[in-house]
Amino acid sequence: MKRMLASVVGFLLLGWGQGLWALHPYRDNLTADVQSIGLWREMTPLLLFWALWVALAAWPNRAAACWQVALSSGVALLGWFWVDLCLYDSRVASWSTYSLAELAAEVAQVCGWPLLLAVLAYGGGWALVARRKIDDPKLV
C-alpha cells in the first residue's frame, strides 16, 4: 500500500513539475473553450485520471522487480505524454490545423526533455526501492 501511495504521489508531483516546465511558454494562451485558467488547474484532473492507472501498475505482485519498474515507468510516461498532448492541443493546436501525428510529433519535440527527466527520476526511484527490497525482503 505504501508503494502504491508513493508511486501516485511521485507521479503527481513529477507530472505537475514536468508539465509546468514543458508548457511554460504557453501558460498565457487561452484554452480551447476560452477560459482563462492556469496550467496547474487544467492539468490536475488529467493527472488524477492517470494516477489510477499508475496505482494499478504499482500494485504489489509477484512480477520481477525490473518488470514492475518498467511497467510503472511506462504507464507514467504514457500518462504524462497524454496530459501534455491534451494541454498543448487545448492551448496551441486548437487554434490551428494539426493532424494527430503532427500534434504528437510537436508535443514530443516541445516536451521531450522534461518528460525524459521526469521518467528517469520516477524510474530511478522505483529501481532504488526494488534494489533495496532485493537486499532486504522485509522492506515494503
C-alpha positions, 0 to 999 in steps of 0.5 A: 500500500505504501508503494502504491501511495508513493508511486501516485504521489511521485507521479503527481508531483513529477507530472505537475513539475514536468508539465509546468516546465514543458508548457511554460511558454504557453501558460498565457494562451487561452484554452480551447473553450476560452477560459482563462485558467492556469496550467496547474488547474487544467492539468490536475484532473488529467493527472488524477485520471492517470494516477489510477492507472499508475496505482494499478501498475504499482500494485504489489505482485509477484512480477520481477522487480525490473518488470514492475519498474518498467511497467510503472515507468511506462504507464507514467510516461504514457500518462504524462505524454497524454496530459501534455498532448491534451494541454498543448492541443487545448492551448496551441493546436486548437487554434490551428490545423494539426493532424494527430501525428503532427500534434504528437510529433510537436508535443514530443519535440516541445516536451521531450526533455522534461518528460525524459527527466521526469521518467528517469527520476520516477524510474530511478526511484522505483529501481532504488526501492526494488534494489533495496527490497532485493537486499532486504525482503522485509522492506515494503 
